[in-house]
Amino acid sequence: MSLLHLRAAGTSLLLDTGPPALPRVLHWGSDLGDLDDVTLAEVARVLVAPLTSNTMDAHVPLAVLPEPGGGWAGTPGLALHRDGRMVTTRFGPADVDLTTGVGDDGATSRVVVRATDEVESVGVEVEVELSGSGLLRLRASVTNRGDVPLQVDGVLLALPVPDLAR
């Protein structure tokens, strides 16, 4: 598991950027404090929801760009068509870049994840940014890597927001 812990203005964002490919938000909320790698791994482990009856045999994590090809049964993050057929992606290993800088509202951390579905010839770049004021921003862009035109009908980014969120 490749964990990134971003902190700003009393807010923590714990991202899992490891396989399968696209980042997953494990925690987005109150600051978890200054945690070492071992403690972060434990926090990530206990945040995985338990399996219950009448569900998949394995936990299907919610990526910021959910994919039916990865077992996600909810609304897909990408609605794509090529040559009159629906394109269902399954992105492979990703490149992850973390940069920090100073913006108008203080220190900003930005994670950029680039992944490709070689079978469907589709690339994606997902940006996750935590501003110095604690504001979380997401953005995604889709690239056609094939010779046949790709129609992008929708891009829907997802964040795990609990029922008790204010």
ABEGO torsion letter per residue (X at the ends): XBBBBBBBGGBBBBBBABOAABBBBABBEBBAEBBBAAAAAAAAAAABBBBBBGBBABBBBBBABBBAAAGBABBBABBBBBGGBBBBBBBBBBBBBBBBBBBAAEBBBBBBBBBBBAAAGBBBBBBBBBBAAGBBBBBBBBBBABABBBBBABBBBBBBBBAABX
